[in-house]
């Protein structure tokens, strides 16, 4: 787990996970080489960097001074996968972990204490990795939402089954005030929090059977002004372009972590 990459690291907090429960609240990257990671994302996304409290292997990414993501160069040392991981806000980490395990998911790490909160790294029953965070968030959740990811998308074998799993774990579409709303839009399950689209779940068209070839995973989409420029810059700094369209491109960083850049006009 990216210990210095949790939502509480080195910030001033006034908003807790009780007010935005069920919604994505942070993203973190496990990498191999910190300098390469800093140079790549600094060039592609324009991020600046601040050292994390746990030492030289950890960084907080800043966009116009606002913390947007955590980076931990521990993949080789801890034999972890190189990947982006989204974290969801929960009122109780213990309860969320229990719900995941009861529904066939896996608890990989935690819950662990990172004052002023607690975190856990989990996998859903199809193997997609995600995190949960209980505790205080950044001073303004809406500011993080607009400075960091446009949204996150789960690529999975059965979108509706996954929506049920996450809905039961994270209290989506429940009778609790302030819960995330679930909508079915075309072939996707769309999650909204406070009116914003914060997550999408897709698995193909409605009349198709679940695709057993899909390796379920969460993909982080970052909003950018110029998709084509980001794709060119990624290649110039040791990354690669997996797919590219007018408004969206799937990129791979030099360590192999995949992410998507999406035009701000599509938000």
C-alpha positions as CSV (number, residue, x, y, z in Angstrom):
1,X,0.0,0.0,0.0
2,X,1.1,3.6,-0.7
3,X,1.4,4.6,3.0
4,X,2.2,8.2,2.2
5,X,-0.3,8.2,-0.5
6,X,-3.4,8.0,1.6
7,X,-5.9,11.0,1.6
8,X,-4.6,12.3,5.0
9,X,-0.9,12.8,4.1
10,X,0.5,16.2,4.9
11,X,-2.7,18.2,4.5
12,X,-5.2,20.3,6.5
13,X,-8.5,18.5,6.8
14,X,-12.0,19.6,7.7
15,X,-14.2,17.2,5.6
16,X,-14.6,13.6,6.7
17,X,-15.6,10.5,4.8
18,X,-18.9,10.6,6.6
19,X,-19.9,13.5,4.3
20,X,-18.8,12.0,1.0
21,X,-19.1,8.3,1.7
22,X,-19.1,5.9,-1.2
23,X,-17.3,8.3,-3.6
24,X,-13.7,8.2,-4.8
25,X,-11.6,10.4,-2.6
26,X,-8.0,9.8,-3.6
27,X,-5.8,8.0,-6.2
28,X,-2.3,6.5,-5.7
29,X,0.4,5.1,-7.8
30,X,2.8,2.3,-7.0
31,X,6.0,2.7,-9.1
32,X,9.5,1.4,-9.4
33,X,11.6,4.5,-10.0
34,X,10.7,7.7,-8.3
35,X,12.8,10.1,-10.4
36,X,11.4,8.6,-13.7
37,X,7.9,8.8,-12.3
38,X,8.3,12.4,-11.2
39,X,9.7,13.4,-14.6
40,X,7.1,11.6,-16.6
41,X,4.0,12.8,-14.8
42,X,5.5,16.3,-14.4
43,X,5.9,16.5,-18.1
44,X,2.6,14.8,-19.1
45,X,0.2,16.2,-16.5
46,X,2.2,19.3,-15.3
47,X,2.4,18.1,-11.7
48,X,4.7,19.4,-9.0
49,X,6.0,17.3,-6.1
50,X,6.2,17.4,-2.3
51,X,8.1,14.8,-0.3
52,X,5.9,12.4,1.8
53,X,6.4,11.9,5.5
54,X,7.7,8.4,5.1
55,X,10.9,9.3,3.3
56,X,12.5,9.6,-0.1
57,X,10.5,6.9,-1.8
58,X,7.2,8.8,-1.3
59,X,5.8,11.9,-3.0
60,X,2.6,13.9,-3.1
61,X,1.6,15.2,-6.5
62,X,0.4,18.8,-6.7
63,X,-1.6,20.5,-9.4
64,X,-1.5,24.3,-9.0
65,X,-0.6,23.7,-5.4
66,X,-3.4,21.3,-4.6
67,X,-2.6,17.7,-3.6
68,X,-4.1,15.4,-6.2
69,X,-2.4,12.0,-5.9
70,X,0.2,9.9,-4.0
71,X,3.2,8.2,-5.4
72,X,5.2,5.4,-3.8
73,X,8.3,3.9,-5.4
74,X,8.0,0.6,-3.6
75,X,6.9,-1.8,-6.3
76,X,10.2,-3.6,-6.6
77,X,11.1,-3.5,-2.9
78,X,7.7,-4.8,-1.7
79,X,7.0,-7.0,-4.8
80,X,3.9,-5.0,-5.6
81,X,2.2,-4.4,-9.0
82,X,2.8,-1.2,-10.8
83,X,-0.6,0.4,-11.0
84,X,-2.9,3.3,-10.2
85,X,-5.4,2.6,-7.4
86,X,-8.5,4.6,-6.5
87,X,-9.6,5.0,-2.8
88,X,-13.3,5.3,-1.8
89,X,-14.5,7.2,1.2
90,X,-16.2,5.1,3.9
91,X,-17.6,5.9,7.4
92,X,-16.1,2.7,8.8
93,X,-13.1,0.8,7.4
94,X,-13.8,-2.2,9.5
95,X,-17.4,-2.5,8.3
96,X,-16.4,-2.0,4.6
97,X,-13.7,-4.7,4.8
98,X,-16.2,-7.1,6.4
99,X,-18.7,-6.4,3.7
100,X,-16.1,-7.0,1.0
101,X,-15.1,-10.4,2.5
102,X,-18.8,-11.4,3.1
103,X,-19.4,-10.8,-0.6
104,X,-16.5,-12.8,-2.0
105,X,-13.9,-10.0,-2.2
106,X,-10.4,-10.0,-0.6
107,X,-8.7,-7.9,2.0
108,X,-5.0,-7.5,0.9
109,X,-3.8,-5.0,3.4
110,X,-5.4,-3.4,6.5
111,X,-7.3,-1.7,7.8
112,X,-4.2,0.2,9.0
113,X,-4.1,3.4,11.0
114,X,-2.7,6.5,9.3
115,X,-3.8,9.4,11.6
116,X,-6.2,11.1,11.1
117,X,-7.7,8.0,9.4
118,X,-7.5,4.4,8.5
119,X,-7.0,2.7,5.1
120,X,-7.3,-0.7,3.5
121,X,-6.3,-2.2,0.1
122,X,-9.0,-4.6,-1.2
123,X,-10.0,-6.5,-4.3
124,X,-13.5,-7.2,-5.5
125,X,-14.7,-10.7,-6.3
126,X,-13.5,-10.4,-9.8
127,X,-10.0,-9.3,-8.7
128,X,-10.1,-5.6,-9.4
129,X,-8.0,-3.7,-6.8
130,X,-9.3,-0.7,-4.9
131,X,-8.7,1.1,-1.6
132,X,-10.9,2.5,1.1
133,X,-10.3,5.4,3.4
134,X,-12.0,6.3,6.7
135,X,-11.3,9.7,8.3
136,X,-10.7,13.3,7.4
137,X,-10.2,14.3,3.8
138,X,-8.7,17.4,2.1
139,X,-10.2,20.7,3.1
140,X,-12.5,20.7,0.1
141,X,-13.6,17.5,-1.7
142,X,-14.9,19.4,-4.7
143,X,-11.5,21.1,-5.1
144,X,-9.8,17.7,-5.2
145,X,-12.4,16.4,-7.6
146,X,-11.7,19.2,-10.1
147,X,-8.0,19.2,-9.7
148,X,-7.4,15.5,-9.8
149,X,-9.2,12.7,-11.8
150,X,-12.1,13.4,-14.2
151,X,-13.5,10.1,-13.0
152,X,-12.5,6.4,-12.6
153,X,-13.8,3.5,-14.7
154,X,-14.1,-0.1,-13.8
155,X,-13.5,-2.5,-16.7
156,X,-15.1,-5.8,-15.6
157,X,-16.8,-8.9,-16.8
158,X,-20.3,-8.0,-15.6
159,X,-21.1,-4.3,-14.9
160,X,-24.4,-4.9,-13.2
161,X,-23.0,-7.6,-10.9
162,X,-20.1,-5.3,-10.0
163,X,-22.5,-2.4,-9.3
164,X,-24.4,-4.6,-6.9
165,X,-21.1,-5.6,-5.1
166,X,-19.8,-2.1,-4.7
167,X,-23.2,-0.7,-4.0
168,X,-23.6,-3.1,-1.0
169,X,-20.1,-2.4,0.2
170,X,-20.2,1.4,-0.2
171,X,-23.9,2.1,0.4
172,X,-24.5,3.3,-3.1
173,X,-28.2,4.1,-3.9
174,X,-29.1,3.5,-0.3
175,X,-31.6,5.4,1.9
176,X,-28.8,7.3,3.6
177,X,-28.7,11.0,3.0
178,X,-25.8,12.0,0.7
179,X,-25.2,8.6,-0.8
180,X,-24.0,8.2,-4.3
181,X,-26.6,7.8,-7.0
182,X,-26.5,4.9,-9.5
183,X,-27.7,5.4,-13.0
184,X,-27.9,3.1,-16.0
185,X,-26.8,5.0,-19.1
186,X,-26.6,2.9,-22.3
187,X,-24.1,0.1,-21.7
188,X,-22.6,1.6,-18.5
189,X,-23.4,1.9,-14.8
190,X,-22.7,5.6,-13.9
191,X,-22.1,6.7,-10.3
192,X,-22.8,10.3,-9.4
193,X,-21.9,12.2,-6.2
194,X,-23.3,15.6,-5.5
195,X,-24.3,15.8,-9.2
196,X,-20.9,14.9,-10.6
197,X,-20.0,11.8,-12.5
198,X,-17.3,10.2,-10.3
199,X,-17.2,6.6,-11.6
200,X,-18.3,4.4,-14.4
201,X,-18.6,0.6,-14.7
202,X,-18.6,-1.1,-18.1
203,X,-18.5,-4.6,-19.4
204,X,-19.7,-4.4,-23.0
205,X,-23.2,-4.1,-24.5
206,X,-26.3,-5.2,-22.6
207,X,-27.1,-8.1,-24.8
208,X,-23.6,-9.6,-24.6
209,X,-22.6,-12.3,-22.1
210,X,-19.9,-11.3,-19.6
211,X,-16.5,-11.4,-21.4
212,X,-14.2,-13.9,-19.6
213,X,-11.1,-12.4,-21.3
214,X,-11.4,-9.1,-19.5
215,X,-9.0,-8.7,-16.6
216,X,-11.1,-6.5,-14.2
217,X,-9.4,-3.3,-13.2
218,X,-10.1,0.3,-12.2
219,X,-8.7,2.8,-14.7
220,X,-8.0,6.4,-13.6
221,X,-9.0,9.2,-16.1
222,X,-7.3,12.5,-15.7
223,X,-8.8,15.6,-17.2
224,X,-6.4,17.5,-19.6
225,X,-6.7,20.4,-22.0
226,X,-4.9,18.7,-24.9
227,X,-5.1,15.0,-25.3
228,X,-2.9,14.8,-28.3
229,X,-0.1,16.9,-26.6
230,X,-0.2,14.5,-23.6
231,X,0.1,11.5,-25.8
232,X,3.1,13.0,-27.6
233,X,4.8,14.0,-24.4
234,X,4.2,10.6,-22.9
235,X,6.1,9.0,-25.7
236,X,8.9,11.5,-25.5
237,X,9.4,10.7,-21.8
238,X,9.5,6.9,-22.1
239,X,5.9,6.0,-22.0
240,X,3.6,4.6,-24.7
241,X,0.2,5.3,-26.2
242,X,-2.1,2.3,-26.2
243,X,-5.1,3.9,-27.8
244,X,-5.8,7.4,-28.9
245,X,-8.9,9.3,-30.0
246,X,-9.9,12.9,-30.4
247,X,-11.0,13.3,-26.8
248,X,-9.3,10.4,-25.0
249,X,-6.1,8.4,-24.9
250,X,-5.0,5.4,-22.9
251,X,-1.3,5.8,-21.9
252,X,1.3,3.7,-20.2
253,X,4.0,5.2,-18.0
254,X,7.7,4.0,-18.2
255,X,7.0,1.6,-15.3
256,X,4.0,0.1,-17.0
257,X,1.1,1.7,-15.1
258,X,-1.9,2.5,-17.3
259,X,-4.0,5.6,-17.1
260,X,-6.3,7.6,-19.3
261,X,-6.2,11.3,-20.3
262,X,-9.7,12.7,-21.1
263,X,-10.5,16.1,-22.6
264,X,-11.9,18.6,-20.1
265,X,-14.7,19.2,-22.6
266,X,-16.0,15.7,-21.9
267,X,-16.4,16.2,-18.1
